[in-house]
Amino acid sequence: MTDGAWAVALGSYPHTARLIAGEVASPALPLAFERVAPISKAFAPMVREARFDASEMAIATFLMARAWDKPLVLLPAVVARRFQEGSMLCRADGPVRRPEDLAGRRIGVRAYSQTTGMWLRGVLAEAHGVRSQDCRWVTFEDAHVPEYRDPPWAERAAKGADMLAMLKAGELDAAIFGNDVPADPALRTVWPDVPAAGRAFQARHGFEPVNHLVVVRREHAERSPARVAELLRLLREAGVPALTRADLAPALGLAARWCADQGLLPGPMAPEQAWAGLPEGIG
């Protein structure tokens, strides 16, 4: 929808609830919210078809989309961020006792391109000496960007395989569960002290890892910059942190570097490339 209401795919969080409920609204930009759950299911349609006028999107997906010149423009609107270490589990009675033990092991992840996996692989390499190619990554889905192909150190699980069942059966040594971490006494986190691991990341880099931001179709940034600015204003009025491009430069720079290191991008990407197409004066 170009001239009327914008179709928007956005997850439900405390800082988006008022916007989705219509309590924060603007006659200059009517919004029609699409129900997509989990919100990650909106990413591939947005990348491949530009199905929505604006959408939440994982940072790794966006950087890959930018590398393959998808017609999307990033807004400085972070709707989800967290320290990642609590998302990776292993068996409580298994051979993995600490992150360093993952070298040579089989690790399950929904997709090799998953943003949580990207951050965790970066931490493993930086803080624990375990590079991406030192492990065997067992995946269950393709990347949202269709041109991308997984690296040689990744393999696809059998059709219909269940990651949790594989972990509990010993077919995987660890697995990354993203938001949906199972509460199972037979499992524990790979990092023995998850809060300490988060504090260590913060001390090294000065920020909490970014998971999801907001993107708009490129045609809107080119033809309707005032509406793009109004969307950002509405997000901020609803409670999304009022961050700037400069605020996000450290996170985007590190994410781009780690994506390239892990084989998610065809080459290096400078942080400023992430903002290509965003009109001046916005963010």
N, C-alpha and C positions, 0 to 999 in steps of 0.2 A: 504494500500500500504506500504510494508515494505522496499523494496530496492529502489524504484523509488521516484516519487514525493509523498509528504505527503498530504493527504486530511485534510483540516483544516476548522473548523467552527469558525468564528470570527466575532463579530459585527463591524459595521462601526462607528468609532469614529475619531476625529481629529488625535489621536495618533496611529491609525491603518491604516489610509487611504493610506499612501504611501506603506505600506506592501501589502495591498490588491490590490492596483493598479500595483504592480510589480516594483515600483520605488526603493524599498529596496528589494534586492534579493541576492541569493547566489547559485553558482553552486554546492556547497556542500550539499545543501538541497533545491531542488525545492519544491514549495508549490502550491497546487491546492485548491483554496478557494471554499467552498461549499456555496451556497446562502441559508441562513436560516433566515427567518424574521417572528416574532421577534426571536432574538437569543436564547431566553429561550426554543424554540422548539428543539434546538440541545441537550439540557441537558439530557432528558430521553433517546434518542437513544445512546448517549455516555455512560451513566451509564449502560443501559440494554444490549447494543449490541457492545460497543466499535466501533461504526460506523465510527468514524473519527480517524485519527492518532493523532491529537491534537484538542482541543476544548476549547472555553471559557466555564466557568462554575461558577454558583453561589456558594458562600462560604458555605451556609447551605447545598446545594445539595452535594458538595464535602465532607464535614465532615460526612454526612450521608452515602455517598458511601464508605468512608474509614471505617466507623464503620461496614459496611456489606461486607468489604473486596472485593470491586470491583477493577478490575485491572487497576487502574488509579494512576498517579503520579502527584503531584502538582508542578508547577513552581512558583517562586517568581515574578510573572508578574501580576500586578493589572491593569485590563483594565477598570474597572468601580467602582467608590466609590462615596458616597454622604452622607450627613446628611439626615435622613429619614422622619423627622416630617412633611414635606410638602406633603407627600403621603397619609396621612390619613385625610379623609373628613367626615363631618357630615352635617346635614341640617342647614341652617342658622337660621331657626325658630324652631329648634328642642330642645330637653331637654339637649343635651350635650353642655356645655359651656367651659369645660376645661378637660384635661386628666383624672382627678380624677373622673369625672362623668361617666366614662366608666365601672366602677364596676357594674356587673349585667346586662350589656347591650349586645346586639347582634351586632357583628362586622363582616362584610364581608371581605374575603380575597381570592384571586384566589386559593391558596392552603395553608393549614396550614404550610407546609414546606417552603413556599416562604421566601427568604432571607430578603426582606424588612419587612415582618411580624415578622420574628425572631428578628431583631434589634428593632423594635418598641415595641414588647412585653417585651423585656429586659428593655427598657427605662421606660415603664409603671411601671414595677415592681420595678426597682431601684430608680427612681426619683419621682414616684407618688403613690406608694403603691398599685398598681393594678396588681395582679398576673395573669398569663395566665388563671388559673382555675377559676378566679373570673369573667370571661367573657364567653359568648357563641360565639364561632368562627364558622361562616357559610362559608363553602368552596364550590368550584365549580369544582375542579380538584383533582386528586390523586397526591401524591408525585412522584418525578422522580425516586426514589429508590423503586422498586416494593415490597420489603419485609416490608416496613414501613406501619403502621396503625395509623390513627389519634387518639389522646387521647380522653377520654370520654367527655371532654368539647368542642369538635368540632362536628359539624353535617354537612351533605351534603345538599346543596340547591336542590330544585326540578330540575329535568332534564329540560334543556332549560331556566332556570331562568337567568335573567340579573342582575348583581350586582348593576349597577347604577340605574336601574329602581326600584329595591327593596329598595335602600337607599332613593330615592326620594318619594317613596310611604309610607315610615315609617316602612317597614318590617325589616329594619336594622337601627341601631342607628348611625353607623359609618361604613366606609369601607376603605380599603387600596388599592390604585390604582397603586402602583409601578411607572413605568416611565410614564404611560399614565393617568395623572391626568386631569380630565375633567374641562374645564373652564365654570362654570355654576354659575350664580349669586344666585341660590337657595342653594348653598353649600358653606361651608367655612372649613378651616382647624381646626382640633380639638385643636391643639396648637395655641393659639391666636397670639403668636409671634414666628414664625418659625425660623427666624435667631437667636433669643436669645436662643431657645432650642438647636440649633446646637452648639452655642458657649458654652452652659452649658455642652453638651456631650464632646466637645473638652477639656474643663477645667477638667472634671472628669477623662478622659481616655487618652488624649494626642494624639488622632488620629481621622481621618475621617473614618466612617464605610466603610468597604470593601464590595462591592457587588459581583463583578465578577473577577475571576482570570483565569489562563490558566492551563489546564491539558494535559498530554500525556498518551498514552497507556503504561502500565507497561513494555511490551515487548521491547519497544524502549529504555526505561531507562536501561534495563538489557543488551540489545544487541548492542545498538547504542548510547552510552552516548555522543559521539562527536556530533551527530546530534541533540540531545536534547540541548546541550550547544549552538549549532549554532542557533536553533530556539529562544532561549532566547536572544542571541546576536542580531538577526534580530528584535525581538520585541523592544528591547531597542534602536536600531538604528532608528527604525521608530518613536519612541517617547514615548513608554511605560516606565514609571518611573523605573529607575535602583534600585530596592529595593532588600534587602537581606532577608535571613531567620530571622535574628535578628530584622530587621526593622518591619517585619510582626508578630513577636511573640506576641505583645500586642493584636492586632486585632484577631489573630487566637485563642489566649487563651481565650479572652472574648467571641468570637463567640462559641467556643466549650463549655464553661461553660453555656452560655445562651441556647444553643441547648439542653444540658442535662437537664437543669432546666425546659425547656418547653416540655419535652417529645419527642424531635426529635431524640435523641440518646438512645441506650439501656443502656448506663452507661457513667461515666466520660471519658474524653479524654484529655490527656496531649498535649500541643501545639506541642511538638516535634514529636508526632505521625503523624501529618499532612504531615511531610516531608519524611515519610518512602518510600524508593525506589528511592529517588532522589540521583543520584551519588554524591559522595564527590567532592568538588570543583566547583559545579554548584550552584550559588546563595549563 
